[in-house]
Amino acid sequence: MPRVIGLMSGSSLDGLDIACVDFSSIGDYPSEKWTFKIVHAETMPYSSDWVKKLSTATELDARSYLLLHTSYGHYLGQCVKDFITKYNLEINTIDLVASHGHTVFHEPWNSMTGQIGDGAAISAETGLLVVNDLRAMDVAYGGQGAPIVPIGEKYLFDNYRLLLNIGGIANITDQKHQVAFDICPANRILNKLVQQYLNKEYDENGEYSSQGKINEKLLNKLNELDYYKKFYPKSLSNSFGLDIIYPLLESNQSNVHDVLRTYVEHIIQQICDSIQMIIDKEKQDNSSYVNCKMLITGGGAHNKYLFQGLKTKLQEKFHIDVIDSMSDVIDFKEALIMAFIGLLRIQKKTNVLASVTGAKCDTIGGAVWSN
């Protein structure tokens, strides 16, 4: 029974997600059946210093960027060591560490994606086998390098047709049609608004957004952005939210509660529009989603105002059943799947699906480090 530690750092910058997972399988590849158990999981919040370093990494010169890449790798390794100590894990029971790293640059149209967090440094700190740089091979084969989680959804969450993650960026998977793509910036924008104007880390339960009113003019500007008109496969970089969307929100004269409420509505509308896009492109009709199950994960699933508004719209428009899940899956699904992707890499099995990224072929992605 392989035991893997998965690491995920998302664009919301709330912290490093760490999950220790036991995997088991029966049957022969590629039709084997997988099960998992999250043994321990935790989000280690970033210090203000790390938030600043990661959020400004795009501004660095080449040497400084590489120094950050190395130092962040050592930081990740130390976090793994602290996690192992805290939960009294026996290091010889851990088969590998799989690290997503933190995305700084993502330009698949230029055949480039960049996640910092040096795998060699993680391995040196922990003494463990490490897999990282999970997206690069797919991008080299012409793919978007995102989303990469559908391989884990296929094997670990096959009882759901639709899977929606509302993290720093919202993304969706439709397993029936084997498509997945980034929808829109989500928590990264909501958190930044609350941090800048209300001096809070995030909008707990949607308390502030629920006090606002929708600014229709601003909502229309957001919904008219070119990205939303593009068909999948497609993916987003952090710069779309920070350089395009956030200035639109800042230049608006509405109070922050109205801006938050408007952006929550934008997220809900774009999620619904994305499902409609799948229906249109796959030549389906709305009835194809009646009573289908959707799993919603990520920090946005804890925003009760956003969650309830979305749940209502999905039921009204498509008759989709949103399924409540356990908190460890809500919060650590991506760290769990990074662990699974790393395990597949070591087993030399496909771990990124061309059907969702648009690459020339399925790939086995990830750099392997051991001392």
Secondary structure by P-SEA (a helix, b strand, c coil): cbbbbbbbbcccccbbbbbbbbbbbcccccbbbbbbbbcbbbbbcccaaaaaaaaacccccaaaaaaaaaaaaaaaaaaaaaaaaaaccccccccbbbbbccccccccccccccccccaaaaaaaccbbbbccccaaaaaaccccccccccccccccccccbbbbbccbbbbbbccccbbbbccccaaaaaaaaaaccccccccccccccccccaaaaaaaaaacccccccccccccccccccccaaaaaaccccaaaaaaaaaaaaaaaaaaaaaaaaaaacccccccccbbbbbbcccccaaaaaaaaaaaaaaccbbbbbbbcccccccaaaaaaaaaaaaaaaccccccccccccccccbbbbbbcc
